[in-house]
């Protein structure tokens, strides 16, 4: 099993076979860490002239290899790379290759460092371009976490912050300085449903430009935190938040949600929708709260996209209300913050 190690490279020897872009990138990385880089290649890019590396013949590089900490094979010749790695392994030197499945035992990691934190990521060479995106995502989330945690009065709530997804972290961060609007929904958390939530937030932001806008799923299986935990964080951060329920009827989700919000003294309102307005003449309405046998002319109406309902009624027309422009306009128009 592999173990990730943070290794000091100052004055350590790194031997590189190859002189192309990959080799250049590796050399810059280890030079910046203070390593001594030795190189051998049939061809060299012009950029090598500006780097403090030592160019050797192949035989000279092989003689130096036993003293190296790391050997990197970066040529276009798969066989040459493999032979170089095998020779390095004879001397217990760590190995790295630009090709997969060459018995290399080390992978380069994209990293981010500051005085109290090191983040690093790699995809075993399968998708190098993704490493930076993943690292940027981690960095953004950690910066939000740090900023929010510093404002918490009750530090015992810190573990709750770790449960929050990026959207809720961003909302909390903005809500520290701005009043907030949260739309409460019951529905799936599929990619398409999340996209619909984002569109709703964008519409609301145009009308309430000085507000932090968020959404929250009341269905427990789609929550990152419970509504109680979310409200406790908001209360501790002294956020002013108005909640808007988007529902068909006054059911358990609305009842329980109202009880929670009232216990934390947050303002709220309920927007009711008539599902029949999305049904055409002679169509049979099907809803998750009123299951019926599917017919030729049946229609399934849901607030958000639902892969579950689509699979359950594959022969029915599916209506996702938050994809309807008039519905979005109505939601924004009828949203009335209490402050």
Buried (B, 14 or more C-beta within 10 A) or exposed (E): EEEEEEEEBEEBBBBBBBBBEBBBEBBBBBBEEEBBBBBBBEEBEEEBEEEEBEBBEEEEBBEBBBEBBBBBBBBEBBEBBBBBBEBBBEEEBBBBBBBEEBEBEBBBBBBBEEEEEEBBBBBEBEEBEEBEEBBBEBBEBBEBBEEBEEEBEEEEBEEBBEEBBEBBBBBBBBBBEBBBBBBBBBBBBBEBBBBBBEBBBEBBBEEBEEBBBBBBBBEEEBBBBBBEBBBBBBBBBEBBBBBBBBBBEEEEBBEEBBEBBEEBEBBBEBBEBEBEEBBEEEBBBBBBEEEEEBEEEBBBBBBBBBEEBBEBBEEBBBBBBBBEEEBBEBBBEEBEBEE
